[in-house]
Amino acid sequence: MHEKDVFHILKSFREDRDQQEMDKLLSLPKTSFHRLESGYKKFYLNDFLEFSRKLGVEKRLDRCFKKSIGVSILEKNESQVLDEFFDLYGEPKMDFVEEDLKMSSSTWWRLKKHKTSISLSDFFTLTKYQSGKFSNFMAEFAQEFLKDRFANAKFYEYLNFVSANPEFGILSAALDIERKRDLDLSTHLNQLTGVSKERIESLIHEILKLGYGKISEDGNLVLFHEKLDFRQNHVDYSWHFGRYVLQRALVANDQNFMRRSYLIKAISPKAKNEIINLQIQFYKDLTSIIELDKEEDLDQVLLLSVVSLVAKQ
């Protein structure tokens, strides 16, 4: 399930060295690192801990683990890390063990008794299921190990644009709501959000000029900022974007217990329409409050996450 994440971690361990250098550096048999990086050979949690020590990055990884999951890996082996994890979050249900980890009850028993090992990919799956904090870990990892790879000018151009134009988030969420045929795009967005038509048209002009979207044949604005080429960074740009915004917006904040969650539930068409109407009113009220705020009273930063409703057909 998390093979790509394991690849990114191995790639970050290797940096600019070739795979043969890694074999020598880690005292591995020839072609071992190539097999690990290619996914032909399993990369175990114990290997991960040992490599981090040999490469001198154990303390940096420990910071990532402690900030995101609350578990320390410093000078610990796999058994100690698992024990600390289970003490903190408890053990998963056997349904998860058998269906997601593909482990029999006997293999799971042996793992708990430290008679067998767990792959790093399976450990990440366990972390995601049991703690809900795997994405937090990858965000910390990206910040700690991949920060220097975000030299992509287009990437920072986009981040600065979003940061400088807070209405962008509200507009992008409002685009999910179908508009009436007799309304042009800027009028539709104005009615939904309360942002002035002039400001909306100016933002759309900038979005098109910078290449973050296009106008479709039916006259809708289609955003495709997620398709900007950040693949060389080896990480989902949204993790780095979240960290970027938080660092700029917050002077000091304990983020150890921050957790993203999603509510997915079957609802009736009536409930869906009521929710959309609430969203529309929310956008209007929110814009009004911000615009009426007195400049002389400004002394705090608001970090707002706008959630859009997506109905699966």
N, C-alpha and C positions, 0 to 999 in steps of 0.2 A: 504493500500500500504506500509506503514512504520511500521507495527505492530512489526516486528523483532527489528527495531531500538528502539521502545518504550520499548520492553522487555529488551534490553541491558541497557537502561537508568534506568529502575526500578531495574534491577539486580545490577547496580553500586551503586544506592542509598542504596540498602539493605546491600551491602558488605558482611560481614560474619554473619550478624544477621539472625535469622529465621523470617518467615513471621508473626508469632504471636508477636514477639518483635516489628516489624514494625507497626502492628496494634496499639499497646500500645503507641509507640513513636509518632505516627502521630494522635493519638486520633481517630482512625477509629473503626467502628463496627467489631466484630470478623469475620475472614476469608476475610475481604475486600482486604487486600494486595495480598492474594493468588488469588483472583478473578481478580484483576488488572493485576498481573504478568502472569496469565494464559490466559488473553485475554477475559475472560467472562464478564468483566465489562469495560466500556470505561474509558480511562484515558484522562481527559480534560486538555487543556492548563492551566486553572486556578488551577487544582490539581498540575500540574507540578511546577508552580510558588510557590504555598503554601508549597508543600513538600520541595522544595529547601530551603525555609526560615526556616522551622522547623528543617531541618537536618543540617543547618549551611553551606550550599554549594552555597548559592545564589550569593555571590561575585565571586566565581570561575566560575559559569555558566554564569554570566554576562560578564566575560572576553571572554568566548567562543563566545557568541552572538555578542559582539561588534567587536571582531577580524574578525569573519567570515561573518556576515550578516550586521553589522553596526547598529544593534538595541540593545538598552539597556533594560534589564529586572529588573534592581535593583529597589526594592521597588515599583514595578508596578503590576497592575492587568492585566488580559487578554485584557480588552478593551483598555487600554493604550498601551500595546505592539502591538496590531493589528493596532491601529491608527498610531503609529510610523512607522510600517512596510508599511502601505498603503501610508503614506506621502512620504516615501523613494522610493517605487517601483511602486506605482499606484495600481489600482485594476485589477484583471484578467477579461478576457472575460467570458460572461455568458456560453458559450459552455463548457469551462473548469469547471466552477462551477457545471453545471448540469451533465456533463459526468464523471469528475474525482472526484469531491467532493460529487457527488450524492445529491446535495442540490437543492431544488426548488428556484425559484426567490424570493418567499415570505420568505423562511428560510434564504436566503442570506441577504435579506433586514433586517430581524430581527437581524442577526449576526452583521451587520454594525451598527445597532442602539443599539447594546449591550443588546438585549432582549433575546438572546440565546447564547450558548457556542459552541466552536469548539474543537474537540478532538485533542490531541497532534499529532496523526498520520495524520489527515487532515491538521493541521498547517504545518507539515513537507512537505506534498504534495504541499501545497500552496507556501511554501518557495522555493522548488525545481523548480516549474513552473515559479513563478514570478521573482525570483532573480537569479536563477541558482547557488545558493551558499549553497545548502544543504550539499553537500559532504564536502565543506569547514568547515561547522559547525561540522560535525561528525569527521573530522580530528582533529579539536580543542578539541572536547569532548574526543576523544581517548587519546590525549596527556595529557589533564588535569586530567582525571579521571581513565584511564585504563593503564597508563604508568607502574605502578608497576606490572601489570599482564603479562607484556612481559618479564618474566624471563625465557622463554623457550630458552634453550641453542641452539637448532636447528635453531630457528628464528634468533638469533643474529649471528650465524655462517653463515647463508645465507646472512644477511645484510652486514657483513664484507667481505664476498667473492665478492659480487657485487661491493661494494665500492672500494675494492682493485684491481678489474679487470674491468676497464671501457669498454674494448672491448666486455664484455659479453652482454651489451645492444645492440650493433650493430650486434653481431652474432645472438642473439635471434630474432631480427627483420628479419635478412637475411634468417632465417630458413623457413620463410613463402613463400619464392620464390622457385618455383619448379626448380629442377636441371636436367640437361641433363643426360641421362642414362649412358653415357660413362665416366662421371666424378665421382671421389670419393668425399666424403663429404668435406674433408679438402681443396681439390682443388676448389670445388664449392664455398665454403665460402671465400676462398682466392681471387678468381676472383671477387666476389661480393663486398667484403669489403676492400681489400687491406691489411688486417692483414696477417702477414706471416703464412705459413703452419705450421711451428714449433710451433708458439704461439697458433694457433688454436688447434692443436693436444694436446698441453699441457693443454689448457683450457678444452677441451672435456674430457681428462683424469681426471681432477679435478672434473668436473661436475658429472661424473659417480661415482667417488670414494666417493663424499660427498652425493650422492643420490638425486641430483637435476634433473636427467634425465636418459634416457636409449636409447640404439640403437635399433631401430625397425627392423623388419624382412627385410625391403627393404633398410636398411642401413642408415636411417635418424636418426638424433638426436631428440628425443622427450623430451621436458622439462616438468617437472611436479612439479616445485617448489610451485605452487599455491595450491598443494594438501598436502603440509606439514601440520601437525596437529596443527593449531593455533586456533582451535575452542574454546578452553577454554579461549581464550582472549576476546571472545564476540565482535569481530570487524574484519572487513576485514583487513588483514595484510597490504594490499597495501596502506591504509591511513597512517598507522604508518611508513611504509617504506618511503613514500614521505616526511613525517615530519622528519624522521631520516636523510635522505640525505640532506634536506635543512638545518637542524641545523648544520650538519658537514661542509657543503659547504659554507654557507653564514655567514659572520661576523655580518653584520647588513643589514636588508632589510625590507621595509614596505610591508607586504604580504596581507594587507587588501583588495586589489583589484585584487588579483590573481584569475583567473577563468579558469577552464578547459572546453573546448568545443569540440564538435565532428561534423565533416562534413559528412553527409550521403546523397548521391545523386546518382541517376541512371546515369550510364555512358555506353558508347559503348565499345566493345572489343578493338577497336583501341585506345581509350583514356586510357583504363586500361594498355595496353602494353606500351604506351608512359610514363605513370606515373611510371611503374615498371622500365623502362629504366632510368628515372630521378633518382629514388631511388638508383639504382645500381651505377650510376655515383656519386651520393651524398656520398654514403658510401666510395667509393674509394678516392674522393677528400678530404673528411673529415679526413680519416686516414692519408693521405699524409700530410695535413696541420699540424696535431698534431705531427707526427713523425719528421717533418722538423723544428719544433719550437725549438729555441735555449734555452738551459737550463738557461743561464745567464740572460735571459730576462723575466723569469717567475715571475709574480707578481700578477696574478689574478686567480680566480677559475672559471671554466666553468661548469655549470650544464646543461647537455644536455639531452633532452627528445627525444628519437627516436620513431617515429610513424611508425607502419607497416601497410601496406595496406591489408585489408581483403576483399575479394570479396565474396559476398553472392550468392550462386548458386540459 
